[in-house]
Amino acid sequence: MIEELGKRKTKSLSYLLIDITTLEVNTMVVEQVTGNQFIPWEVYRDVYPISKQYLESRGVYPALRDRYLSLRKQLEIEYCLLLVEHDPTAIKDCPILTDRTVNLDLVETKLPNPFNTGDRPTENSKIQSIFKQQNFLNSLEKIGQLKLTLDLQNQALKKNQTLAVNDIIYAQTVIKLNGEIINRFHHQLFEHEHKDLILKIHQEEIVAGSAQWHKLLETALSSTFAQPTLSTGDFP
């Protein structure tokens, strides 16, 4: 029992270390604050069918379609990385990892199909198994957040037929463990009437986020060095 608890703790620390090597702070202005919960199955189900034909049939605003396709491509990449991690020879069947220009519509997806009614138990089992992989789950949650932002923008654009001024990430700062700092600012920020306030809030969040990040790193590293090994879990 004690050994099993130790393994679980080691696995949790491994996931934590992988996930906190980068601090990312995003600042947005939104029409409303939603209380959406992250439900892996719903995000996976909603992102899986995205394609050029799908977006066109749903009437998604043309200016946003490439960004939706980018989310679908990221989901495919994350799954292929899992496959290769557990079987390096699988890379020969994952062109999306070796060719950055690959067209998703022209390659066969490796993702389990949540809509496959003919073999639903098998496909569902595969999907549930990847939900146990913390790295994949973290990426899926971020993809879900970005899709929600795009959905809100799409709704606004379809109503007004003009570029939405809300639900945009105006400022983004990424701080990496190696000291690299990346700042990105949406061009509309510099025309926003509350530009100074948005930048002030963003800077305050960077300071607060950095302090919390450093504490997490200290805790994770001190705990990890006390562990004999790190485990990344099983993937059937």
C-alpha positions as CSV (number, residue, x, y, z in Angstrom):
1,M,0.0,0.0,0.0
2,I,2.8,2.4,0.9
3,E,4.7,1.5,-2.2
4,E,1.6,2.2,-4.4
5,L,1.1,5.6,-2.7
6,G,4.7,6.4,-3.4
7,K,4.3,5.5,-7.1
8,R,1.2,7.8,-7.3
9,K,3.1,10.6,-5.7
10,T,6.0,10.2,-8.0
11,K,3.7,10.2,-11.1
12,S,2.0,13.3,-9.9
13,L,5.3,15.1,-9.4
14,S,6.4,14.0,-12.9
15,Y,3.3,15.6,-14.4
16,L,3.7,18.7,-12.4
17,L,7.3,19.2,-13.4
18,I,6.4,18.8,-17.1
19,D,3.6,21.2,-16.8
20,I,5.2,24.1,-14.9
21,T,8.4,24.6,-16.9
22,T,6.7,27.5,-18.6
23,L,4.6,30.4,-17.3
24,E,2.0,31.8,-19.6
25,V,-0.1,34.9,-18.8
26,N,-2.9,35.9,-21.2
27,T,-5.1,39.0,-20.8
28,M,-8.5,39.3,-22.5
29,V,-11.5,41.5,-22.5
30,V,-14.7,39.5,-22.7
31,E,-18.4,40.3,-23.1
32,Q,-19.2,38.0,-20.2
33,V,-17.5,35.7,-17.7
34,T,-18.6,32.1,-18.3
35,G,-18.4,29.4,-15.7
36,N,-17.6,26.6,-18.2
37,Q,-16.1,23.5,-16.7
38,F,-13.5,21.5,-18.5
39,I,-15.1,18.2,-19.6
40,P,-12.5,16.3,-21.6
41,W,-15.0,14.2,-23.6
42,E,-17.0,17.3,-24.7
43,V,-13.8,19.2,-25.9
44,Y,-12.5,16.1,-27.7
45,R,-15.9,15.5,-29.3
46,D,-16.2,19.1,-30.5
47,V,-12.7,19.5,-31.9
48,Y,-12.4,16.0,-33.6
49,P,-14.7,16.8,-36.6
50,I,-13.1,20.1,-37.5
51,S,-12.1,20.3,-41.1
52,K,-12.4,22.8,-44.0
53,Q,-15.7,21.2,-45.1
54,Y,-17.0,21.1,-41.6
55,L,-16.3,24.8,-40.9
56,E,-17.8,25.8,-44.2
57,S,-21.0,23.7,-43.6
58,R,-21.3,25.3,-40.1
59,G,-20.9,28.8,-41.6
60,V,-17.9,29.7,-39.5
61,Y,-16.6,33.1,-40.3
62,P,-13.9,32.7,-43.0
63,A,-11.3,34.8,-41.1
64,L,-11.4,32.3,-38.2
65,R,-11.2,29.0,-40.1
66,D,-7.4,28.7,-40.2
67,R,-7.4,29.2,-36.4
68,Y,-9.9,26.4,-35.9
69,L,-7.9,24.1,-38.2
70,S,-4.8,24.9,-36.1
71,L,-6.6,23.6,-33.0
72,R,-7.6,20.4,-34.8
73,K,-4.0,20.0,-36.0
74,Q,-2.7,20.5,-32.5
75,L,-5.0,17.7,-31.2
76,E,-3.7,15.4,-33.9
77,I,-0.1,16.2,-33.0
78,E,-0.6,15.6,-29.3
79,Y,-2.0,12.2,-30.0
80,C,0.7,11.2,-32.4
81,L,3.3,12.3,-29.9
82,L,1.7,9.8,-27.4
83,L,1.8,7.1,-30.0
84,V,5.5,7.7,-30.8
85,E,6.4,8.0,-27.1
86,H,5.2,4.4,-26.5
87,D,6.3,3.0,-29.9
88,P,9.0,5.0,-31.8
89,T,8.3,3.1,-35.0
90,A,4.8,4.7,-35.1
91,I,6.4,7.9,-36.4
92,K,6.4,6.5,-40.0
93,D,2.6,6.5,-39.8
94,C,2.4,10.1,-38.4
95,P,3.3,12.5,-41.3
96,I,1.9,15.3,-39.2
97,L,5.0,15.1,-37.0
98,T,7.6,15.1,-39.8
99,D,6.0,17.5,-42.3
100,R,4.9,20.9,-41.0
101,T,3.1,21.6,-44.3
102,V,0.9,18.5,-44.2
103,N,-2.8,19.1,-45.0
104,L,-5.0,17.5,-42.4
105,D,-7.7,16.9,-45.0
106,L,-5.3,14.7,-47.0
107,V,-4.0,12.4,-44.3
108,E,-5.9,9.7,-42.3
109,T,-6.4,10.7,-38.7
110,K,-4.9,8.6,-36.0
111,L,-7.3,9.9,-33.4
112,P,-10.0,7.5,-32.0
113,N,-13.4,8.4,-33.5
114,P,-16.0,9.5,-30.8
115,F,-18.7,9.2,-33.4
116,N,-17.9,5.6,-34.6
117,T,-21.1,3.9,-33.8
118,G,-20.0,0.6,-35.4
119,D,-17.2,0.1,-33.0
120,R,-18.1,2.4,-30.1
121,P,-16.8,0.3,-27.2
122,T,-13.3,0.0,-28.6
123,E,-13.1,3.6,-29.7
124,N,-14.5,4.8,-26.3
125,S,-11.9,2.7,-24.5
126,K,-9.1,4.3,-26.5
127,I,-10.3,7.8,-25.8
128,Q,-10.6,7.1,-22.1
129,S,-7.1,5.7,-22.1
130,I,-5.6,8.9,-23.5
131,F,-7.6,10.9,-21.0
132,K,-5.4,9.2,-18.4
133,Q,-2.3,10.8,-19.9
134,Q,-1.8,14.1,-18.0
135,N,0.2,15.8,-20.8
136,F,-2.5,15.1,-23.3
137,L,-5.2,16.2,-20.9
138,N,-3.4,19.5,-20.2
139,S,-3.1,20.2,-23.9
140,L,-6.7,19.3,-24.5
141,E,-7.9,21.7,-21.8
142,K,-5.9,24.5,-23.4
143,I,-7.3,23.6,-26.8
144,G,-10.8,23.8,-25.3
145,Q,-10.1,27.2,-23.9
146,L,-8.9,28.5,-27.2
147,K,-11.9,27.0,-29.0
148,L,-14.3,28.7,-26.6
149,T,-12.6,32.0,-27.4
150,L,-13.0,31.4,-31.2
151,D,-16.6,30.3,-30.7
152,L,-17.4,33.6,-29.0
153,Q,-15.6,35.6,-31.7
154,N,-17.4,33.7,-34.4
155,Q,-20.7,34.5,-32.9
156,A,-19.9,38.2,-32.7
157,L,-18.5,38.3,-36.2
158,K,-21.5,36.6,-37.7
159,K,-23.8,39.1,-36.0
160,N,-21.8,42.2,-36.8
161,Q,-19.8,41.1,-39.9
162,T,-16.9,43.1,-38.4
163,L,-13.9,42.0,-36.4
164,A,-15.0,41.5,-32.8
165,V,-13.3,43.8,-30.3
166,N,-14.0,41.6,-27.3
167,D,-13.0,38.0,-26.5
168,I,-9.5,38.7,-28.0
169,I,-6.3,37.9,-26.2
170,Y,-4.8,41.4,-26.2
171,A,-1.6,40.6,-24.4
172,Q,0.4,37.4,-23.9
173,T,3.6,36.8,-22.0
174,V,5.5,33.5,-21.9
175,I,8.3,33.0,-19.5
176,K,10.4,29.8,-19.9
177,L,12.6,28.1,-17.3
178,N,15.7,28.9,-19.3
179,G,15.1,32.6,-18.9
180,E,13.5,33.3,-22.3
181,I,10.7,35.8,-22.2
182,I,8.2,36.2,-25.1
183,N,5.7,39.1,-25.3
184,R,2.9,39.2,-27.8
185,F,0.4,42.0,-28.2
186,H,-2.7,42.0,-30.5
187,H,-2.5,45.0,-32.9
188,Q,-6.0,46.1,-31.8
189,L,-4.7,46.7,-28.3
190,F,-2.9,49.9,-29.3
191,E,-6.2,51.3,-30.6
192,H,-8.3,50.2,-27.5
193,E,-9.7,53.0,-25.4
194,H,-8.5,51.1,-22.3
195,K,-5.1,50.2,-23.5
196,D,-3.2,51.5,-20.5
197,L,-5.5,49.7,-18.1
198,I,-5.3,46.4,-19.9
199,L,-1.4,46.7,-19.9
200,K,-1.4,47.5,-16.2
201,I,-3.6,44.5,-15.4
202,H,-1.4,42.3,-17.6
203,Q,1.7,43.5,-15.8
204,E,0.2,42.9,-12.4
205,E,-0.8,39.3,-13.4
206,I,2.8,38.6,-14.6
207,V,4.1,39.7,-11.2
208,A,1.6,37.6,-9.3
209,G,1.9,34.6,-11.6
210,S,5.7,34.7,-11.5
211,A,5.6,34.6,-7.7
212,Q,3.3,31.7,-7.6
213,W,5.3,29.9,-10.4
214,H,8.5,30.2,-8.4
215,K,6.9,28.7,-5.3
216,L,5.5,25.8,-7.4
217,L,9.0,25.2,-8.9
218,E,10.7,25.2,-5.5
219,T,8.1,22.8,-4.1
220,A,8.2,20.4,-7.1
221,L,12.0,20.4,-7.3
222,S,12.6,19.8,-3.6
223,S,10.1,17.0,-3.6
224,T,11.4,15.4,-6.8
225,F,15.0,15.2,-5.6
226,A,13.7,13.2,-2.7
227,Q,12.2,10.6,-5.1
228,P,14.3,7.7,-6.5
229,T,12.6,7.7,-10.0
230,L,10.0,9.4,-12.1
231,S,7.2,7.6,-13.9
232,T,5.2,8.8,-16.9
233,G,2.4,6.3,-16.6
234,D,1.0,3.6,-18.9
235,F,-0.5,4.0,-22.3
236,P,-2.2,0.9,-23.7
